[in-house]
Amino acid sequence: MVEDKVPYLNGDNYKNWRETVLFYLGYTDLDCALCKEEPPTPTDTSTQAEIALYEQWERSNHLSMMFIKSHIMSSIHGSIPKCENVKDLMDTIHAQFETSDKASHSTLMIRLTSMKLTDIKGVCEHIMKMRDIAAQLRSLHMVINDDFLVHYALNSLSSHYTPFKISCDTQKAKWTINELLTMCVQEEERFL
């Protein structure tokens, strides 16, 4: 069941929690209150369509609020102010936990800049990890361009790859990270 896959917000998993909650609410068609502004409260002159729209929004808001609140750890539940609608609740939670993205920047940058391949084997996995970290940094709106990543990946290779690195530096062609990956795998196979 999809609901079982939704994690509890514990403070360290905000990004994953938010993506999963939004997916679940969309999957169950409960995201109306997140996607649309609250319609006017029905009056005696409201049409059936206006009444139905309000009832749909109200149901979506109520069930979404209950679902979200039930997936927040009790240890941080009290730190989240009361909200009247699900959109405000998600915005409030985002405001509290967006600083964790800044910590992610630093952690990912440290991981990327400390990566070194110390052996002949594993060049594919090594470069793929670097590419993955760069993609995560890009998703956090950090600029990591392919040229930087190619040069950084080359410089992170072990001394076994020195002739290969020299050959790469003397060529005038620019490579993408995928092209570098392919060439490094071929070079690794040559060593073995």
C-alpha positions in Angstrom: 0.0 0.0 0.0 1.3 3.4 -0.9 0.5 5.0 2.5 2.9 2.6 4.2 5.8 4.0 2.1 5.3 7.6 3.5 8.0 8.3 6.0 7.4 10.2 9.2 8.9 13.7 9.2 11.7 13.6 11.8 13.7 16.8 10.9 16.4 15.1 8.9 14.3 13.8 6.0 12.3 16.8 5.0 13.0 16.7 1.3 12.1 13.0 0.9 9.1 13.4 3.3 7.7 16.3 1.3 8.1 14.5 -2.1 6.5 11.4 -0.8 3.6 13.2 0.9 2.9 15.2 -2.3 3.0 12.1 -4.4 0.6 10.3 -2.0 -1.9 13.2 -1.9 -1.8 13.4 -5.7 -2.1 9.6 -6.1 -5.1 9.5 -3.8 -6.6 12.5 -5.5 -6.6 14.5 -2.2 -4.4 17.3 -3.5 -7.2 19.7 -4.5 -6.7 21.9 -1.5 -2.9 22.1 -2.3 -3.5 23.0 -6.0 -6.5 25.3 -5.8 -7.4 28.3 -3.6 -10.2 27.9 -1.2 -13.5 28.6 -3.0 -16.1 30.9 -1.5 -18.3 29.4 1.2 -21.6 28.4 -0.4 -24.6 30.7 0.2 -28.3 30.3 -0.5 -27.6 31.6 -4.1 -24.7 29.2 -4.8 -25.1 26.8 -7.7 -24.8 23.0 -7.3 -21.4 23.2 -9.0 -20.1 25.8 -6.6 -21.3 23.8 -3.6 -19.7 20.6 -5.0 -16.5 22.5 -5.6 -16.4 23.8 -2.1 -17.2 20.4 -0.6 -14.5 18.8 -2.7 -11.9 21.4 -1.5 -13.1 21.1 2.1 -12.8 17.3 2.1 -9.4 17.5 0.4 -8.2 20.0 3.0 -9.5 18.1 6.0 -8.1 14.7 4.9 -4.8 16.1 3.7 -4.3 17.9 7.0 -5.1 14.7 9.0 -2.7 12.7 6.8 0.2 15.2 7.1 -0.2 15.6 10.8 -0.2 11.8 11.3 3.1 11.6 9.4 5.0 14.0 11.7 7.0 12.6 14.6 5.5 13.6 17.9 8.9 15.1 19.0 8.5 17.9 16.5 4.8 18.1 16.2 4.5 20.8 18.8 7.0 23.1 17.0 4.7 23.4 14.0 2.1 26.2 14.4 -1.6 25.5 13.9 -2.8 26.2 10.4 -6.3 26.3 8.9 -5.5 24.8 5.5 -3.1 22.3 4.1 -1.4 24.8 1.8 -0.4 27.0 4.8 0.6 23.9 6.8 3.0 22.8 4.0 4.4 26.3 3.7 4.9 26.5 7.4 6.7 23.2 7.5 8.8 24.2 4.5 9.8 27.4 6.2 11.0 25.5 9.3 12.9 22.8 7.4 14.3 24.7 4.4 17.5 25.4 6.3 18.3 21.7 6.1 18.9 22.2 2.4 21.8 24.6 3.2 23.3 21.9 5.4 22.9 19.5 2.5 24.9 21.8 0.2 27.8 21.7 2.6 27.7 17.9 3.1 27.4 17.2 -0.6 30.3 19.6 -1.5 32.5 17.9 1.2 31.6 14.5 -0.2 32.4 15.6 -3.8 35.6 17.4 -3.1 37.0 14.6 -0.9 36.4 11.8 -3.4 39.5 10.1 -4.7 39.9 6.8 -6.6 42.8 5.0 -4.9 42.8 1.9 -7.0 42.7 0.9 -10.7 39.3 -0.8 -10.3 36.0 0.9 -9.7 36.4 3.9 -12.0 32.8 3.6 -13.3 31.3 3.5 -9.8 33.6 6.4 -8.8 32.6 8.7 -11.6 28.9 7.7 -11.3 29.0 8.7 -7.6 30.5 12.0 -8.6 27.9 12.5 -11.2 25.1 11.7 -8.7 26.4 14.1 -6.1 26.6 16.8 -8.8 23.0 16.1 -9.8 21.9 16.4 -6.2 23.8 19.8 -5.9 22.1 21.0 -9.1 18.7 20.0 -7.6 19.6 22.3 -4.7 20.2 25.1 -7.3 24.0 25.0 -7.1 25.8 25.4 -10.4 28.0 22.4 -11.1 28.7 22.5 -14.9 29.9 19.5 -16.9 33.4 21.0 -17.6 34.1 21.4 -13.9 32.9 17.9 -13.2 35.0 16.4 -16.0 38.2 18.1 -14.8 37.5 17.3 -11.2 36.8 13.6 -12.0 40.0 13.4 -14.0 42.0 14.9 -11.1 40.4 12.5 -8.6 41.8 9.4 -10.4 44.7 7.4 -9.0 48.2 7.7 -10.2 47.7 4.6 -12.4 45.7 6.9 -14.7 48.4 9.6 -15.0 49.2 8.8 -18.7 45.5 8.8 -19.5 45.1 12.2 -17.7 48.0 13.6 -19.7 46.5 12.4 -22.9 43.1 13.9 -22.0 44.7 17.3 -21.1 46.5 17.5 -24.5 43.4 16.9 -26.5 41.5 20.0 -27.5 38.1 18.4 -27.5 35.7 19.1 -24.6 34.1 16.0 -23.2 30.9 15.4 -21.3 31.0 13.5 -18.1 29.4 10.5 -19.9 32.1 10.5 -22.5 34.7 10.6 -19.8 33.0 7.8 -18.0 33.1 5.6 -21.2 36.8 6.4 -21.8 37.8 5.7 -18.2 36.1 2.4 -18.3 38.0 1.5 -21.4 41.2 2.6 -19.8 40.4 0.5 -16.7 39.8 -2.6 -18.9 43.2 -2.0 -20.5 44.9 -2.2 -17.0 43.2 -5.5 -16.2 
